[in-house]
Amino acid sequence: MLRKSLLGLSLAAVLSLPFLVRDSRSAIDAAADDTVVILTGHNENLRYELGRGFREWYRRRTGRTVYVDWRFLGGVSEVIRYLDSVYTGAFRYHWEHDLHRPWTDEVQRIFVHRTADRSRWKTQLEREVCGSFYDSSISSGVDLFFGGGASEFVIQADLGTLVDCGLREEHPEWFCDEAIPHHFAGEELWDGQGRWFGQVFSTFGILINRDALAARGVDGDGIVQWEQLADPRLVGMVALADPSKSSALLKACESIIQQQMLFCLREMPREEGMAPEERERRGVAEGWMRGLRLLQRISANARYYADAPSKMILDVSSGNSAVGIIVDFMGQSQVDEDRRRCGHGRLRFVLPANGSAISADPIAMLRGAPNANVAKLFMEYVLGLDGQKVVSFAVGTPGGPVRSGLFRPAMRREIYSAEFDPYRLVSGNPYVDLADFDYHRERTIAVYAALKWAVKYSCIVPHGELVEAWRAILEAREEGRWEAAENALRVLEDFSGFAIGEISQTLEPILHQASPAKSLALQRKITRRFQEQYARARRMAEAKEDPTISLAR
């Protein structure tokens, strides 16, 4: 009885959540003719400007009024968890009450791990469970999912929460090389089945506080690459977010890994007789390990791991941290705000050359959208030139925002024509400026989901032990105890079992365990391994342990 009561309370909480996070303008706009409900992680400035722009556009287009009901839950990770919960609950209700079938652990396992690839529905129960969902109009009560990384939208499309609304068929002139190409710089900008579309570009760089760096004897204008965030002079001065909670930081981590793969392949000698496939395999494998070690050293310099990027921005701005890994529009917005407020260039934002992968920031219609026709028009607005001007133009320019510049690079190529040069807020053209990053999705796609766990359990959870070991190594170097420092560093950087070909045995079981208890046990095992490893490295750096014994463990 208690279990049923708790289940009922949980379900009620989940179903009521959208109403708790509705925009405060709900009462004001309740009399609008139409409504569109949008689940997003976008900030208030973007919600205001696009909401205002759409209401004006919609009245001109239809002669009717519309209420944009924004549902803001925080970061994209929270949005994904919400969608997973709501669609699982809705499908369970459909399965039990409409189809009169029992909800078992096996049914839940199939639903959680469902795929749109019907060739992978092997058993009769898989065909029944997956078919019942993918052929349905089961609803979350929300119309659109707006904002995040393309990787999250690819996953949601395969899970069937995103559907084709017919926009590509209605506007084929938009989805072509002259407007929005299908692929650019190794990234997919829209889904070939029409389930999601990139609206703006996102990339990742470094927000720099010149004054805070100068206090450490570091030239802020000299910071141009990811590797420089591992500089020993930056101990305790790097601001990072948890990539298991921030899709933006996970993408930044992937960019760092991809860059190291690129560097390894460039550095590898072309041995006679080595097949291109073997050279690629070796370079990717070595780049993966080099990337993990670089992320580890950057983490050792980290002051903390934040749950939200906003904390990092404030800390770098105030000088509590000197540098932070930030999404481009957040970094550029902060630099602009600081310049207007303080009148000098204390802050700087830089995109590391050959290390800033570009990504689409998409929009998609959700399965069972209750206001599908209005939602489709919202997608048409943000992907059309009217919406593209709002996100990329300066305040007060023709078609631009009225209150706050959004610093978002538009997806439509037409926005980068000479006609609009005086109006764009961000100078440059991503189709030109970021075309040189040699991103290869196939190099990291198999380990992308596991990457956040690699960082979490090797760097974040044992962060205290990692920092202590790193500081001890640096102290040994300063004192001239080079052998102790180098032996300790080798122990610190030991990622045995984490090679790119070994992830399926070490990290992926965390993702695919049917039993939460077994998954948690694996997480604790990996964490303990690194905690003990870092403690050994610290003892060696402090000359409290025989290095020959430690290296043999």
C-alpha positions as CSV (number, residue, x, y, z in Angstrom):
1,M,0.0,0.0,0.0
2,L,2.8,2.4,0.9
3,R,4.6,1.6,-2.3
4,K,1.4,2.5,-4.3
5,S,1.0,5.7,-2.4
6,L,4.6,6.7,-3.0
7,L,4.3,5.9,-6.7
8,G,1.1,8.0,-6.8
9,L,2.9,10.9,-5.2
10,S,5.9,10.6,-7.5
11,L,3.7,10.5,-10.5
12,A,1.7,13.5,-9.3
13,A,5.0,15.4,-8.7
14,V,6.3,14.6,-12.2
15,L,3.0,15.6,-13.9
16,S,2.7,18.8,-12.0
17,L,6.3,19.9,-12.5
18,P,5.7,21.8,-15.8
19,F,3.1,23.9,-14.1
20,L,5.5,24.7,-11.2
21,V,8.1,26.0,-13.7
22,R,5.8,28.0,-16.0
23,D,6.7,31.5,-16.9
24,S,5.2,34.1,-14.5
25,R,3.4,35.7,-17.4
26,S,0.9,32.8,-17.5
27,A,-2.0,34.7,-16.0
28,I,-1.3,37.7,-18.3
29,D,-1.3,35.6,-21.5
30,A,-4.0,33.2,-20.5
31,A,-6.5,34.9,-22.9
32,A,-4.3,34.3,-26.0
33,D,-6.0,32.5,-28.9
34,D,-3.3,29.8,-29.1
35,T,-0.6,28.3,-27.0
36,V,2.7,26.6,-27.6
37,V,4.5,24.7,-24.8
38,I,8.3,24.6,-25.0
39,L,10.7,22.7,-22.8
40,T,14.1,24.4,-22.7
41,G,17.4,25.0,-21.0
42,H,17.8,28.4,-22.7
43,N,18.4,31.5,-20.6
44,E,15.8,34.1,-19.8
45,N,17.2,36.6,-22.4
46,L,16.7,34.2,-25.2
47,R,13.3,33.1,-24.0
48,Y,12.2,36.8,-23.8
49,E,13.5,37.8,-27.2
50,L,12.3,34.8,-29.2
51,G,8.9,34.8,-27.3
52,R,8.4,38.4,-28.1
53,G,9.5,38.0,-31.7
54,F,7.3,35.0,-32.3
55,R,4.2,36.6,-30.9
56,E,4.6,39.5,-33.3
57,W,5.4,37.2,-36.2
58,Y,2.5,34.9,-35.4
59,R,-0.1,37.8,-35.4
60,R,1.2,38.9,-38.8
61,R,1.1,35.4,-40.1
62,T,-2.3,34.2,-38.7
63,G,-4.1,37.2,-37.3
64,R,-4.2,35.5,-33.9
65,T,-2.5,35.9,-30.6
66,V,-0.3,33.2,-29.1
67,Y,1.1,32.5,-25.6
68,V,4.6,31.0,-25.5
69,D,4.6,28.8,-22.4
70,W,8.2,28.3,-21.6
71,R,9.0,25.4,-19.3
72,F,12.5,26.0,-17.9
73,L,14.0,23.2,-15.8
74,G,17.7,24.2,-15.8
75,G,20.3,22.5,-17.8
76,V,19.8,20.0,-20.7
77,S,20.5,17.1,-18.4
78,E,17.5,18.0,-16.3
79,V,15.3,18.3,-19.4
80,I,16.4,14.8,-20.6
81,R,15.6,13.3,-17.2
82,Y,12.2,15.0,-17.2
83,L,11.4,13.6,-20.7
84,D,12.6,10.1,-19.7
85,S,10.3,10.2,-16.6
86,V,7.2,11.6,-18.3
87,Y,7.4,9.3,-21.4
88,T,8.0,6.3,-19.2
89,G,5.1,7.1,-17.1
90,A,2.8,7.9,-20.0
91,F,3.8,4.6,-21.8
92,R,3.3,2.6,-18.7
93,Y,-0.3,4.0,-18.3
94,H,-0.9,3.2,-22.0
95,W,0.5,-0.3,-21.6
96,E,-1.5,-1.1,-18.5
97,H,-4.8,0.8,-19.0
98,D,-5.2,0.9,-22.8
99,L,-3.6,-2.4,-23.8
100,H,-4.3,-4.2,-20.5
101,R,-0.8,-5.7,-20.3
102,P,1.2,-6.2,-17.1
103,W,4.1,-3.9,-16.5
104,T,7.1,-6.1,-15.7
105,D,10.8,-5.5,-15.1
106,E,11.4,-6.9,-18.6
107,V,8.9,-4.6,-20.2
108,Q,10.5,-1.6,-18.4
109,R,14.0,-2.8,-19.5
110,I,12.9,-3.0,-23.1
111,F,11.3,0.4,-23.0
112,V,14.3,2.1,-21.4
113,H,16.7,0.7,-23.9
114,R,14.4,1.0,-26.9
115,T,15.6,2.0,-30.4
116,A,13.9,3.2,-33.6
117,D,15.9,0.6,-35.5
118,R,13.2,-2.0,-36.0
119,S,15.8,-4.6,-37.2
120,R,17.0,-4.7,-33.6
121,W,13.6,-5.7,-32.2
122,K,14.5,-9.4,-31.9
123,T,11.9,-10.9,-29.5
124,Q,8.2,-10.9,-29.7
125,L,8.0,-8.8,-26.6
126,E,10.5,-6.3,-27.9
127,R,8.4,-5.9,-31.1
128,E,5.2,-5.4,-29.0
129,V,6.7,-2.9,-26.6
130,C,8.6,-0.8,-29.1
131,G,6.0,-1.0,-31.8
132,S,3.3,0.1,-29.3
133,F,5.4,3.2,-28.5
134,Y,6.8,4.2,-31.9
135,D,3.4,3.8,-33.6
136,S,1.6,5.9,-30.9
137,S,0.9,9.5,-30.2
138,I,1.7,9.2,-26.5
139,S,2.2,12.7,-25.2
140,S,4.4,14.4,-22.6
141,G,2.0,17.4,-22.6
142,V,4.8,19.5,-24.1
143,D,5.1,20.6,-27.8
144,L,8.8,21.4,-28.4
145,F,12.2,20.5,-27.0
146,F,14.5,23.5,-27.7
147,G,18.2,23.9,-27.0
148,G,21.1,21.6,-26.2
149,G,23.6,19.6,-28.1
150,A,23.0,17.7,-31.2
151,S,24.1,14.5,-29.5
152,E,21.2,14.7,-27.1
153,F,18.8,15.2,-29.9
154,V,20.2,12.3,-31.8
155,I,19.6,10.1,-28.8
156,Q,16.1,11.4,-28.2
157,A,15.2,10.9,-31.9
158,D,16.3,7.2,-31.6
159,L,14.3,6.9,-28.4
160,G,11.2,8.1,-30.3
161,T,10.5,11.2,-28.2
162,L,11.1,13.4,-31.2
163,V,9.0,13.2,-34.4
164,D,9.0,14.5,-37.9
165,C,6.6,17.5,-38.2
166,G,6.9,17.8,-42.0
167,L,9.0,21.1,-41.9
168,R,11.7,19.8,-44.2
169,E,9.1,18.8,-46.8
170,E,7.5,22.2,-46.7
171,H,10.7,24.1,-46.9
172,P,13.3,22.1,-48.9
173,E,14.9,25.4,-49.9
174,W,16.1,25.8,-46.3
175,F,17.8,22.5,-45.9
176,C,20.5,22.7,-48.6
177,D,24.1,23.8,-48.9
178,E,23.0,27.4,-49.8
179,A,21.0,27.8,-46.5
180,I,21.5,25.2,-43.8
181,P,23.8,22.4,-45.1
182,H,23.2,18.8,-43.8
183,H,26.8,18.5,-42.6
184,F,29.5,21.0,-41.7
185,A,33.0,20.5,-40.1
186,G,32.1,16.9,-39.4
187,E,28.9,17.6,-37.6
188,E,25.3,17.0,-38.6
189,L,23.2,20.2,-38.6
190,W,19.8,18.6,-39.0
191,D,18.3,15.1,-38.9
192,G,17.9,13.3,-42.2
193,Q,14.5,12.1,-41.1
194,G,13.3,15.6,-40.1
195,R,13.1,14.9,-36.4
196,W,15.4,17.8,-35.3
197,F,17.0,20.9,-36.8
198,G,19.9,23.0,-35.7
199,Q,18.8,26.6,-35.1
200,V,22.1,28.2,-34.1
201,F,25.8,27.1,-33.7
202,S,27.5,26.4,-30.4
203,T,31.1,26.0,-29.7
204,F,33.3,26.0,-26.7
205,G,36.2,28.1,-25.6
206,I,38.1,29.7,-22.7
207,L,36.9,32.7,-20.6
208,I,39.9,34.5,-19.3
209,N,40.4,37.1,-16.5
210,R,43.6,38.9,-17.4
211,D,43.9,40.5,-14.0
212,A,43.6,37.2,-12.1
213,L,46.2,35.6,-14.4
214,A,48.6,38.6,-14.0
215,A,48.5,38.0,-10.3
216,R,49.9,34.5,-11.0
217,G,52.5,35.8,-13.4
218,V,50.6,34.5,-16.5
219,D,50.0,36.6,-19.6
220,G,46.3,36.4,-20.2
221,D,46.7,37.1,-23.9
222,G,49.0,34.1,-24.2
223,I,46.3,31.6,-23.3
224,V,45.2,30.2,-26.7
225,Q,45.0,26.4,-26.2
226,W,43.4,23.8,-24.0
227,E,46.9,22.5,-22.9
228,Q,47.6,25.8,-21.2
229,L,44.8,25.2,-18.7
230,A,47.1,22.4,-17.3
231,D,49.9,25.0,-16.5
232,P,51.0,24.4,-12.9
233,R,50.7,28.2,-12.2
234,L,46.9,27.8,-12.5
235,V,46.5,25.4,-9.6
236,G,43.1,26.2,-8.0
237,M,42.3,28.8,-10.6
238,V,40.4,26.8,-13.3
239,A,36.6,26.8,-13.2
240,L,34.9,23.7,-14.6
241,A,31.4,22.2,-14.7
242,D,30.5,18.5,-14.3
243,P,30.2,16.9,-17.8
244,S,27.8,14.4,-16.4
245,K,25.4,17.3,-15.6
246,S,26.4,19.7,-18.4
247,S,26.1,18.6,-22.0
248,A,28.1,21.7,-23.0
249,L,31.1,20.6,-20.9
250,L,30.8,17.1,-22.1
251,K,31.0,18.4,-25.7
252,A,34.0,20.5,-24.7
253,C,35.7,17.4,-23.2
254,E,35.1,15.6,-26.5
255,S,36.6,18.5,-28.4
256,I,39.8,18.2,-26.3
257,I,39.9,14.5,-27.0
258,Q,39.3,15.0,-30.7
259,Q,42.1,17.6,-30.8
260,Q,44.6,15.2,-29.2
261,M,43.6,12.5,-31.7
262,L,44.3,15.0,-34.5
263,F,47.7,16.0,-33.0
264,C,48.7,12.3,-32.6
265,L,47.8,11.6,-36.3
266,R,49.8,14.6,-37.4
267,E,52.8,13.6,-35.4
268,M,52.8,9.9,-36.3
269,P,55.5,9.1,-38.9
270,R,54.2,7.5,-42.0
271,E,55.7,4.0,-41.7
272,E,56.2,2.2,-45.0
273,G,53.7,-0.6,-45.4
274,M,51.3,0.7,-42.7
275,A,47.7,0.6,-44.0
276,P,45.8,3.9,-43.5
277,E,43.3,2.1,-41.4
278,E,46.0,0.9,-39.0
279,R,47.5,4.4,-38.8
280,E,44.1,5.8,-38.0
281,R,43.5,3.2,-35.3
282,R,46.8,3.9,-33.6
283,G,46.4,7.7,-33.7
284,V,42.9,7.5,-32.3
285,A,43.9,5.2,-29.5
286,E,46.9,7.3,-28.5
287,G,44.9,10.5,-28.8
288,W,42.2,9.1,-26.5
289,M,44.7,8.4,-23.8
290,R,46.5,11.7,-24.2
291,G,43.2,13.5,-24.0
292,L,42.2,11.7,-20.8
293,R,45.5,12.7,-19.2
294,L,45.1,16.3,-20.3
295,L,41.6,16.4,-18.9
296,Q,43.0,14.9,-15.7
297,R,45.7,17.6,-15.4
298,I,43.2,20.4,-16.1
299,S,41.0,18.9,-13.4
300,A,43.9,18.9,-11.0
301,N,44.0,22.7,-11.5
302,A,40.3,23.0,-11.0
303,R,39.0,25.1,-8.1
304,Y,35.8,23.1,-8.2
305,Y,33.3,21.4,-10.5
306,A,30.1,23.4,-10.8
307,D,26.6,22.1,-11.5
308,A,25.8,25.0,-13.7
309,P,27.9,27.2,-16.1
310,S,26.6,30.4,-14.6
311,K,28.7,29.8,-11.4
312,M,31.8,29.5,-13.5
313,I,31.1,32.8,-15.4
314,L,30.6,34.7,-12.1
315,D,33.7,33.2,-10.6
316,V,36.0,34.1,-13.6
317,S,34.4,37.6,-13.8
318,S,35.1,38.2,-10.1
319,G,38.6,36.8,-10.2
320,N,37.9,34.0,-7.8
321,S,39.0,31.8,-10.8
322,A,41.2,32.9,-13.6
323,V,40.0,30.8,-16.5
324,G,36.9,28.7,-17.3
325,I,35.7,26.5,-20.1
326,I,32.5,28.2,-21.4
327,V,30.0,28.0,-24.2
328,D,30.8,30.7,-26.8
329,F,27.7,32.9,-26.4
330,M,28.0,32.8,-22.6
331,G,31.6,33.8,-22.7
332,Q,31.1,36.5,-25.3
333,S,28.1,37.9,-23.5
334,Q,30.1,38.2,-20.3
335,V,33.0,39.9,-22.0
336,D,30.6,42.4,-23.6
337,E,28.8,43.1,-20.3
338,D,32.0,43.6,-18.4
339,R,33.4,46.0,-21.0
340,R,30.2,48.1,-20.9
341,R,30.1,48.1,-17.1
342,C,33.8,48.6,-16.4
343,G,35.0,50.2,-19.6
344,H,38.1,48.1,-20.0
345,G,39.1,44.7,-21.4
346,R,39.6,42.8,-18.2
347,L,37.9,39.7,-19.6
348,R,38.8,37.8,-22.8
349,F,37.2,34.9,-24.7
350,V,39.2,32.7,-27.0
351,L,38.4,29.6,-29.2
352,P,41.4,27.3,-29.2
353,A,42.7,26.8,-32.8
354,N,42.0,23.2,-34.1
355,G,40.3,22.5,-30.8
356,S,36.8,24.1,-30.9
357,A,34.4,21.7,-32.5
358,I,31.2,23.4,-33.7
359,S,27.8,21.9,-32.8
360,A,24.2,22.5,-33.7
361,D,21.9,23.8,-31.1
362,P,18.6,22.2,-32.2
363,I,14.9,22.4,-31.9
364,A,12.4,19.5,-32.3
365,M,8.8,18.5,-32.0
366,L,7.9,16.1,-29.3
367,R,5.8,13.0,-29.8
368,G,2.1,13.7,-29.1
369,A,2.6,17.5,-29.1
370,P,-0.8,18.9,-28.0
371,N,-0.4,22.1,-30.0
372,A,1.4,20.6,-33.0
373,N,0.3,23.2,-35.6
374,V,1.4,26.1,-33.5
375,A,4.6,24.3,-32.5
376,K,5.4,23.8,-36.2
377,L,5.0,27.5,-36.8
378,F,7.4,28.3,-33.9
379,M,10.0,26.0,-35.6
380,E,9.3,27.8,-38.9
381,Y,9.9,31.2,-37.1
382,V,13.2,30.3,-35.4
383,L,14.6,28.7,-38.5
384,G,13.4,31.4,-40.8
385,L,15.3,34.7,-41.3
386,D,13.1,36.6,-38.8
387,G,14.1,34.3,-35.9
388,Q,17.7,34.1,-37.1
389,K,18.0,37.9,-37.0
390,V,16.8,38.0,-33.4
391,V,19.4,35.6,-32.2
392,S,22.4,37.0,-34.1
393,F,21.8,40.8,-34.6
394,A,22.6,43.6,-32.2
395,V,20.0,45.4,-30.1
396,G,18.1,48.0,-32.1
397,T,19.1,46.8,-35.5
398,P,16.4,46.0,-38.1
399,G,14.9,42.7,-37.1
400,G,17.2,42.4,-34.1
401,P,16.4,42.0,-30.4
402,V,15.0,44.8,-28.4
403,R,16.4,44.3,-24.9
404,S,19.5,42.0,-24.9
405,G,21.9,40.8,-27.5
406,L,22.0,37.0,-27.6
407,F,25.5,36.4,-29.2
408,R,24.2,33.3,-31.0
409,P,25.8,32.5,-34.4
410,A,22.8,31.9,-36.8
411,M,22.5,28.7,-38.7
412,R,21.3,30.2,-42.0
413,R,24.1,31.1,-44.4
414,E,22.2,34.1,-45.6
415,I,22.8,35.9,-42.3
416,Y,26.5,36.1,-43.1
417,S,26.0,38.0,-46.4
418,A,27.5,41.5,-46.7
419,E,24.0,43.0,-46.5
420,F,23.9,42.0,-42.8
421,D,27.5,42.7,-41.8
422,P,26.6,46.0,-40.0
423,Y,23.9,44.3,-37.9
424,R,25.5,41.1,-36.6
425,L,26.5,41.1,-33.0
426,V,29.3,38.6,-33.3
427,S,31.9,39.3,-36.0
428,G,33.0,36.6,-38.3
429,N,31.4,33.7,-40.1
430,P,31.5,30.2,-38.5
431,Y,31.2,28.6,-42.0
432,V,34.6,30.2,-42.6
433,D,36.2,30.6,-39.2
434,L,35.5,27.2,-37.8
435,A,35.8,25.1,-40.9
436,D,39.4,24.1,-40.1
437,F,38.6,21.9,-37.1
438,D,39.1,18.4,-38.3
439,Y,36.2,16.8,-36.4
440,H,35.5,13.1,-37.0
441,R,32.4,11.9,-35.2
442,E,33.3,8.3,-35.9
443,R,36.4,8.6,-33.7
444,T,34.6,9.3,-30.5
445,I,31.0,8.2,-31.1
446,A,31.6,4.8,-29.5
447,V,33.0,6.3,-26.3
448,Y,31.1,9.6,-26.1
449,A,28.5,8.4,-23.6
450,A,31.3,6.8,-21.5
451,L,33.5,9.9,-21.5
452,K,31.5,11.7,-18.9
453,W,31.8,8.7,-16.5
454,A,35.6,8.5,-17.2
455,V,35.9,12.1,-16.1
456,K,33.5,11.8,-13.3
457,Y,35.1,8.8,-11.6
458,S,38.7,9.6,-12.4
459,C,38.6,13.3,-11.8
460,I,35.5,14.7,-10.1
461,V,34.5,12.2,-7.3
462,P,38.2,11.8,-6.2
463,H,39.0,15.4,-6.9
464,G,40.4,16.1,-3.4
465,E,42.9,13.2,-3.7
466,L,43.8,14.2,-7.3
467,V,44.6,17.8,-6.2
468,E,46.7,16.7,-3.3
469,A,48.7,14.4,-5.5
470,W,49.2,17.0,-8.2
471,R,50.3,19.6,-5.6
472,A,52.8,17.1,-4.1
473,I,54.2,16.4,-7.6
474,L,54.6,20.2,-8.2
475,E,56.3,20.7,-4.8
476,A,58.7,17.8,-5.6
477,R,59.6,19.5,-8.9
478,E,60.2,22.9,-7.1
479,E,62.5,21.2,-4.6
480,G,64.5,19.5,-7.4
481,R,63.3,16.0,-6.6
482,W,62.7,15.2,-10.2
483,E,62.8,11.4,-10.1
484,A,60.2,11.3,-7.3
485,A,58.0,13.7,-9.2
486,E,58.2,11.8,-12.5
487,N,57.6,8.4,-10.8
488,A,54.6,9.9,-9.0
489,L,53.3,11.5,-12.3
490,R,53.4,8.1,-14.0
491,V,51.2,6.6,-11.2
492,L,48.9,9.6,-11.3
493,E,48.4,9.3,-15.1
494,D,47.8,5.5,-15.1
495,F,44.6,4.9,-17.1
496,S,45.1,1.2,-17.5
497,G,41.8,-0.4,-18.3
498,F,40.5,2.8,-19.9
499,A,42.0,2.4,-23.4
500,I,39.5,3.1,-26.1
501,G,39.2,-0.6,-26.8
502,E,38.7,-1.5,-23.2
503,I,35.8,0.9,-22.4
504,S,33.2,-1.8,-23.1
505,Q,34.6,-3.8,-20.1
506,T,35.2,-0.9,-17.7
507,L,32.8,2.0,-18.2
508,E,30.0,1.0,-20.5
509,P,28.6,-1.6,-17.9
510,I,27.7,1.5,-15.8
511,L,25.4,2.7,-18.6
512,H,23.8,-0.6,-19.5
513,Q,23.4,-2.4,-16.1
514,A,19.8,-3.4,-15.7
515,S,20.4,-3.5,-11.9
516,P,21.0,0.0,-10.3
517,A,22.8,-1.7,-7.4
518,K,25.3,-3.3,-9.8
519,S,25.9,-0.1,-11.6
520,L,26.5,1.7,-8.3
521,A,28.9,-1.0,-7.2
522,L,30.9,-0.5,-10.4
523,Q,31.0,3.3,-9.9
524,R,32.3,2.8,-6.4
525,K,34.9,0.4,-7.6
526,I,36.3,2.8,-10.2
527,T,36.3,5.7,-7.7
528,R,38.2,3.6,-5.1
529,R,40.7,2.6,-7.7
530,F,41.6,6.3,-8.5
531,Q,41.4,7.4,-4.9
532,E,44.0,4.8,-3.9
533,Q,46.1,5.5,-7.1
534,Y,46.3,9.2,-6.2
535,A,47.1,8.5,-2.6
536,R,50.1,6.4,-3.8
537,A,51.2,9.1,-6.2
538,R,51.1,11.7,-3.4
539,R,53.2,9.4,-1.1
540,M,55.7,8.9,-3.8
541,A,56.0,12.6,-4.5
542,E,56.5,13.2,-0.8
543,A,59.2,10.4,-0.8
544,K,57.1,8.4,1.7
545,E,56.9,5.3,-0.5
546,D,59.4,3.2,-2.4
547,P,58.8,4.0,-6.1
548,T,59.7,0.6,-7.3
549,I,57.0,-0.9,-5.1
550,S,54.3,1.6,-6.2
551,L,55.1,1.3,-9.9
552,A,54.7,-2.5,-9.7
553,R,51.2,-2.4,-8.1
